Amino acid sequence: MSVLHVTSLFQSPLVQAIFSRNAEEVTFLLNHDEDVNSLDEGQSTPLHAAAYLGDVHSMDLLITSGRKLIYLTLECVSGTNYDNYAKVNTQDKYWHTPLHMAAAKWATGCAKALIPHVCSLDAADRSGRTPLHHAAHSGHGEMVNLLLSKGANVSAKDEKERQAIHWAAYLGHVEVVKLLVSHSADVMCKDKRGYSPLHAASVSGQLDVVKYLLRLVVEIDEPNIFGNTALHMACHAGQDTVATELVNCGANINQPNHHGSMPLHLSSASSSGVLCLELLINNGADVNVQNKEGKSPLHIAAMFGRFTGSQILIQNGGEIDCADMFGNTPLHVAARYGQELLISTLLTNGADKTRQGIHGMLPLHLAALYGFPDCCRKLLSNGQFYIMPSQVPSAGDDINILDDHGRTCLHAAASGGNVDCLNLLLNSAAAELDAKDHLGRSPLHYAAANGNSQCTISLVRAGADVNELDLTGCSPLHYAAASHTFCGILNVVLCVFRCLDFLLDNGANPTLKNSKGYSAVHYAAAYGNKQHLELLLEISFNCLEEVESNIPVSPLHLAAYYGHCEALRLLCETLVSLDLRDMEGRTALHLATRGGVCNVCGGAAEASSLLHTEGAQAQADGSPCCSGEQSADIIDSPDTQGQTALMLAALGRHTDCVHILLEKGAKADAADKKGFTALHRAAILGSEDCVSALLEHGASPLCRDSKGRTPLHLVASRGHTELLQTLQKAAMKADPLDSILDFRGYTPTHWAAHHGREGCLHILLENKLFSNQEGNLFTALHCALVNGHDVAAGLLVKTVGPKLVHVSDAKGRTALHAAAYSGNVAGLQLVLAQGAEVNAVDHCGCSALMVAADYGQTMAVEFLLHKANPDLTLVDVDTNTALHLACSKGHEMCALLILGETSDSSLINATNSTLQMPLHIAARKGLATVVQVLLSRGAAVMAVDEEGHTPALACAPNKNVADCLALILSTMKPLPPREAGAGTTSHFNPILKKYGISATCVVLEGTVALLGCLTE
């Protein structure tokens, strides 16, 4: 919390008089109407100045000003402006009121003068702190007591949810803490991060406050949101006296935080935690305890370079080669963080420098990778403190030990870019200069890939092969060409450039291709390194062949796709033809417009413009390498799918590219092989800017694809309401003879209804041209209901009228059939309420109930049976009833619902065109419950179908099996009467009861006497 100040370069005379403590001058100025509420540039008033100085006399003069006192509360209520009276609640730019100032400056008298006139004692400043927070922060008990006695909220929180007791505890104001507690302050209150007053006092070493809080029996091991207790905080801050008090009072020395770290870990990290470390160890803390990452206190001490702490840990049994979850020992950690002194200590105490850690790396790998030459030297010299300059350290085979990826320490040094580390390793006779990792990369590959010119120079001078290829066929030059820096530091850019230049000067071959056919030129183009590309093109004329190579893709394509405009411009200047194509027939212009999908759209747009400009310029100059036809056609040249650059720009929603291409003459209505134009693509994606740009340049809103669909159809199907309005207005200006039907006779209204786009339907139905119900007899209402969009269906019926529900499509299906097909009960209710005929049949003779039963729409079947009283005896062209259809598709619930509404034996035993009864079909489908009900309703078990099969034989999978079954049954004797009549209770009874069906099953005499049921 910052100390409040009132300072101003431009003070009013009244403020100057207050700071001079000249009461007579203050009185004189007030009597001569000096503005008592004047503001300086910090928005402070004279009241703030008086409070800052604690000048009670000036405060009284300012408040009264010799006039009748008007409280600010009255001004707040009445809205009247009292400019002549001091406003005690005015806030400065930090939202401090004069009371905040008085509370912070121990100005008790000023506070007493202000309190009767303030709106609230708990007014918050910009940080959410009240005057009580400031008083507690300053440690002024009298001020705290005054505010509390006047009703200040002891539990008020600032923006970090800290209460006054937090500040008092943190700053060691024990008497203020006691005073706050006596006014019911919560000693266990927490801020946003879970810090209690005990945490605050512990971290700042306020022993007296800690003792007082512990006497109040607070929870000593209460964690914050990070899991740290007060002991954690004291140890991390090195507050040994507080830590001792906490331990003596029973704090848990082995309690982990959310990272699994104990107080011992935090004291190991602390720069002043040695005494805490000894305290914890003397009280039984485990020196080898590991956190969730497997790090022991010795790992932590090694990370932060705590020399004394590491010695204490080692002397008390700390495991020198303890490995964390990554396999790193403390020696690895010390090497990673460049802790040279810790490396010496650990090696002296027997640490294993050949132990492999993360990714199988040695400590030497890590020291070389992160650029700590002194640590490398210590590791190479086994921790010796002094090495003669003439001595060359030798580590034997350590330098050449491979990590899990086959990399030596030399690879690590080359990748890290520290030339001192690299030279130190190179000076060792054991270092293998051309060692390869598992991908065949040498240290030179790594140095080149990271653009480390000094390391590259050292390796080449040491004899590294500049044309060595890795397993992908890439040379160091490939990696140098691709090396890219994301910072704008000039010396870094120059370093990368020097790396490439040095390789070329020392024999690197720029025409080498990797296994995919890419040369260094390709890599430079793909990464947009203009200087690299320019140098590569200048070094050898043969590189020009690489520019025009299109196997697998040319550098021009790569630069265009990734939006590297400078590299693209350079390549365009060297090209013989701009019409290079990849294997999919795409030019660089195609990729420039499409590349914005995953790259910078502006770069792609500029690349598009550049390519066209280069082509036009070549034509204007009469260049023999670019004819007029070629320049004119390149912008609209299609790929193998017929897509132009404009289509790809629209597909990627790259509005800038669309504008540029249209301005350069791209055909707005060009279509691909499926008839899709750029407008179709922009419409289906809902790209309003692209659609507007295309329409402005003459794109037809009624252009059709190969299925006759216009952009209006696509927009309506996707629900883009604003785009639909835009296209609708454009379509109204088009030729009125143009039909809005697609090749199947569907209008945009059909499409909107089919997908349930109510917003688009509303727009279309408002326009007579688009609300016209012409076209396919499968109306928009059919489309809505067949997909279960009852809201859209209601909108259509409301707009068009009830007549729509009676329209039949080409197959005779009404809207009721469509609703039954989808099983939409709300849709059924809608069309029936408009007078739809429940027993209307389509050309196949199917009613709505038959359709619902056929498709297993149980809820629709139930609704129609109970609410619409349909005719159950209706049959289709194959003389199937609804019951036949339900059984034939295995819809058991639908069949049971139908049976629950009838006991008519003629319906039960009705036969279809193949002489099959429902019992035949149900038996064949294995619908046991349905079979039981049919038998109970008198279904004829001896009836035969056209193949001569009874229902029992219909269960057979084929005719041959049925014949065999009949032969077997013919030899069986009838069961005794008592056996035949037994077992009438069925496990299907609960199901039957659900549908209100009697479960009594009549066993017909002679059921098992099937002697005369042979199929012949």
Stockholm file with secondary structure:
# STOCKHOLM 1.0

chainA/1-1016         MSVLHVTSLFQSPLVQAIFSRNAEEVTFLLNHDEDVNSLDEGQSTPLHAAAYLGDVHSMDLLITSGRKLIYLTLECVSGTNYDNYAKVNTQDKYWHTPLHMAAAKWATGCAKALIPHVCSLDAADRSGRTPLHHAAHSGHGEMVNLLLSKGANVSAKDEKERQAIHWAAYLGHVEVVKLLVSHSADVMCKDKRGYSPLHAASVSGQLDVVKYLLRLVVEIDEPNIFGNTALHMACHAGQDTVATELVNCGANINQPNHHGSMPLHLSSASSSGVLCLELLINNGADVNVQNKEGKSPLHIAAMFGRFTGSQILIQNGGEIDCADMFGNTPLHVAARYGQELLISTLLTNGADKTRQGIHGMLPLHLAALYGFPDCCRKLLSNGQFYIMPSQVPSAGDDINILDDHGRTCLHAAASGGNVDCLNLLLNSAAAELDAKDHLGRSPLHYAAANGNSQCTISLVRAGADVNELDLTGCSPLHYAAASHTFCGILNVVLCVFRCLDFLLDNGANPTLKNSKGYSAVHYAAAYGNKQHLELLLEISFNCLEEVESNIPVSPLHLAAYYGHCEALRLLCETLVSLDLRDMEGRTALHLATRGGVCNVCGGAAEASSLLHTEGAQAQADGSPCCSGEQSADIIDSPDTQGQTALMLAALGRHTDCVHILLEKGAKADAADKKGFTALHRAAILGSEDCVSALLEHGASPLCRDSKGRTPLHLVASRGHTELLQTLQKAAMKADPLDSILDFRGYTPTHWAAHHGREGCLHILLENKLFSNQEGNLFTALHCALVNGHDVAAGLLVKTVGPKLVHVSDAKGRTALHAAAYSGNVAGLQLVLAQGAEVNAVDHCGCSALMVAADYGQTMAVEFLLHKANPDLTLVDVDTNTALHLACSKGHEMCALLILGETSDSSLINATNSTLQMPLHIAARKGLATVVQVLLSRGAAVMAVDEEGHTPALACAPNKNVADCLALILSTMKPLPPREAGAGTTSHFNPILKKYGISATCVVLEGTVALLGCLTE
#=GR chainA/1-1016 SS CCCCCCCCSSCCHHHHHHHTTCHHHHHHHHHTTCCTTCCCTTCCCHHHHHHHHTCHHHHHHHHHTTSCCCCHHHHHHHCCCCTTSCCTTCCCTTCCCHHHHHHHTTCHHHHHHHGGGCSCTTCCCTTSCCHHHHHHHHTCHHHHHHHHHTTCCTTCCCTTCCCHHHHHHHTTCHHHHHHHHHTTCCTTCCCTTCCCHHHHHHHTTCHHHHHHHHHTTCCTTCCCTTSCCHHHHHHHHTCHHHHHHHHHTTCCTTCCCTTSCCHHHHHHHCTTCHHHHHHHHHTTCCTTCCCTTCCCHHHHHHHHTCHHHHHHHHHTTCCTTCCCTTSCCHHHHHHHTTCHHHHHHHHHTTCCTTCCCGGGCCHHHHHHHTTCHHHHHHHHTTTCSCCCTTCCCCCTTGGGCCCTTSCCHHHHHHHHTCHHHHHHHHTSTTCCTTCCCTTSCCHHHHHHHTTCHHHHHHHHHTTCCTTCCCTTSCCHHHHHHHCCCSSCCHHHHHHHHHHHHHHHHTTCCTTCCCTTSCCHHHHHHHTTCHHHHHHHHHHCTTHHHHHTCCSSCCHHHHHHHTTCHHHHHHHHHHCSCSCCCCTTSCCHHHHHHHGGGTSCHHHHHHHHHHHHHHHHHHHHTTCTTSCHHHHHHHTTCCCTTSCCHHHHHHHTTCHHHHHHHHHTTCCTTCBCTTCCBHHHHHHHHTCHHHHHHHHHTTCCTTCCCTTCCCHHHHHHHHTCHHHHHHHHHHHHTSCTTSCCCCTTSCCHHHHHHHTTCHHHHHHHHHSHHHHCCCSCSSCHHHHHHHTTCHHHHHHHHHHHCGGGGGCCCTTCCCHHHHHHHHTCHHHHHHHHHTTCCTTCCCTTCCCHHHHHHHTTCHHHHHHHHHHTCCCTTCCCTTCCCHHHHHHHTTCHHHHHHHHTTCCCHHHHTCCCTTCCCHHHHHHHHTCHHHHHHHHHTTCCTTCCCTTSCCHHHHTSSSHHHHHHHHHHHHTCCCCCHHHHTCCCCCTTHHHHHHTTCCCCCCCCTTSSCCTTCCCC
#=GC SS_cons          CCCCCCCCSSCCHHHHHHHTTCHHHHHHHHHTTCCTTCCCTTCCCHHHHHHHHTCHHHHHHHHHTTSCCCCHHHHHHHCCCCTTSCCTTCCCTTCCCHHHHHHHTTCHHHHHHHGGGCSCTTCCCTTSCCHHHHHHHHTCHHHHHHHHHTTCCTTCCCTTCCCHHHHHHHTTCHHHHHHHHHTTCCTTCCCTTCCCHHHHHHHTTCHHHHHHHHHTTCCTTCCCTTSCCHHHHHHHHTCHHHHHHHHHTTCCTTCCCTTSCCHHHHHHHCTTCHHHHHHHHHTTCCTTCCCTTCCCHHHHHHHHTCHHHHHHHHHTTCCTTCCCTTSCCHHHHHHHTTCHHHHHHHHHTTCCTTCCCGGGCCHHHHHHHTTCHHHHHHHHTTTCSCCCTTCCCCCTTGGGCCCTTSCCHHHHHHHHTCHHHHHHHHTSTTCCTTCCCTTSCCHHHHHHHTTCHHHHHHHHHTTCCTTCCCTTSCCHHHHHHHCCCSSCCHHHHHHHHHHHHHHHHTTCCTTCCCTTSCCHHHHHHHTTCHHHHHHHHHHCTTHHHHHTCCSSCCHHHHHHHTTCHHHHHHHHHHCSCSCCCCTTSCCHHHHHHHGGGTSCHHHHHHHHHHHHHHHHHHHHTTCTTSCHHHHHHHTTCCCTTSCCHHHHHHHTTCHHHHHHHHHTTCCTTCBCTTCCBHHHHHHHHTCHHHHHHHHHTTCCTTCCCTTCCCHHHHHHHHTCHHHHHHHHHHHHTSCTTSCCCCTTSCCHHHHHHHTTCHHHHHHHHHSHHHHCCCSCSSCHHHHHHHTTCHHHHHHHHHHHCGGGGGCCCTTCCCHHHHHHHHTCHHHHHHHHHTTCCTTCCCTTCCCHHHHHHHTTCHHHHHHHHHHTCCCTTCCCTTCCCHHHHHHHTTCHHHHHHHHTTCCCHHHHTCCCTTCCCHHHHHHHHTCHHHHHHHHHTTCCTTCCCTTSCCHHHHTSSSHHHHHHHHHHHHTCCCCCHHHHTCCCCCTTHHHHHHTTCCCCCCCCTTSSCCTTCCCC
//
